[in-house]
Amino acid sequence: MENNSKNHDELSMVLSTLRSEIPETSYDSVYVVQNGKFRYVNPQFAAVGGYTEKEMLGMESVSLIHPEDRKKAKENALKMLRGESTSPYQFRMIEKSGSVKWIQETVHAITYKGKRAVLGNSMDITAKRESADKLQEFQAMQNALLDALPIAVLGMQARRIVLANHAVEAVFGWKPEELIGRSTRVLYRSDEDHEHIGRSVYRALKTQRTFKMEFPCRRKGGKNIICLVSVARIGESLQDNRIIAAYEDITERKRAEKALEESERTLKALLRSYQNKKEPA
């Protein structure tokens, strides 16, 4: 009975010391591993694995780690125990039911029952990892969609370019990485165009979510083009002037329309002239 009390006091003292280093709200699962086996687990850690505390005592600690992660987890644990690393590391845990959870862990060398042991502190980060994976997947889909579009798409904040798809090179002659971080002024013929068009766009987006207009732009190298631009504000309001804009080069279309109009005017003039000649004097 005296030994059990001594062991409990020893573990309590170690945990008390570590609380100043580890936020209580982050690492609530605590366990002691000695000679590769669990010698102590608290209820929180047992619950994460779907076991009871009694079931886990004497269990090989490595058996909980996903086979693909065991080597890396061991390497990270050894680095931390040697003082070569202080960063928490992550691995997959296999629950009693066979399900997989993501665990973030730190380990510390201690003496337990008079022998060397390892004190583990961990937290279940499965939900966090799943959210991060979904966000990454969504961003990958978003990037793929932007790059598949044949029109230039630019994201802007306070009239500075923060996003550009690959089609900007076809429309403006700039590579995406050349535009990101630059002022939108680079897309316009003059300071006057930049200010005038910007005022028109942002004035419209204060009262409506989307806006479309045609206006002149300038390619890298100085060639002037005409673009049909569709813009939309990001969010319910025009906060921080964050917008996304799609630019379609319609220069050739406008040139063809103008040529058609001139042809129609010429044809009408010829018809009028012909009719005038036919009328009797």
Secondary structure, 3 states (H helix, E strand, C coil): CHHHHHHHHHHHHHHHHHCCCCCCCCCCEEEEEECCEEEEECHHHHHHHCCCHHHHCCCEHHHHECHHHHHHHHHHHHHHHCCCCCCCEEEEEECCCCCEEEEEEEEEEEEECCEEEEEEEEEECHHHHHHHHHHHHHHHHHHHHHHHCCCEEEEEECCEEEEECCCHHHHHCCCHHHHCCCEHHHHCCCHHHHHHHHHHHHHHHCCCCEEEEEEEEECCCCCEEEEEEEEEECCCCCHHHEEEEEEEECHHHHHHHHHHHHHHHHHHHHHHHHHHHHCCC
